[in-house]
């Protein structure tokens, strides 16, 4: 069975920056393959388009541009926020508010954003709300482990359910 809409795909890969010789970003091992519901917009377009129509045991190697990946890095997604919003009981938790930490924040409308702490000043905190892989060219190399039809429940929920009972 080939990879097409409404199939559950398991694959392994090595993700590097720029090309196959770039810095390793992530490795997915055979013992714990990446498993996903194909064709439901859960993946970056460049990845999904590149594995479409592959069969089990087929290998792949492809590059995804920022436009087809996590987008172009934008300075508009970097903001200076008042340090007061990070305080509880008049204190800043220095275990959470550290340069490099990713912190979930919520706006006035209830939308949750993940931001990376870039700089901590006396009155302001510089946060980067770009995806960590924004602006990066990504290279994937690996092979397809398995492809199967998605169950009715998986299709209804829009994601893969494991071998064990699934609870929401």
DAGIGI-V661183 format. One record per residue. PSI is psi in whole degrees, 0 to 359 (NA if undefined). Layout:
psi
PSI
PSI
//
This chain:
psi
133
162
119
174
139
23
154
125
136
130
163
152
164
126
123
161
134
300
185
341
3
177
135
126
319
146
130
119
159
327
342
71
157
120
131
161
119
142
17
17
21
352
163
143
319
327
309
317
327
336
354
139
6
157
161
143
350
144
161
155
120
161
139
124
161
323
327
2
247
14
171
140
132
126
338
342
11
130
149
122
148
135
337
330
348
4
144
128
38
6
151
132
103
350
333
311
84
145
130
339
146
125
131
133
156
135
182
342
5
2
134
134
144
127
144
130
121
324
142
116
186
325
344
152
126
121
141
117
9
151
143
336
8
138
359
140
130
138
123
136
130
204
158
128
313
152
131
164
142
147
164
322
318
319
319
324
341
16
167
142
140
186
336
165
140
131
146
NA
//
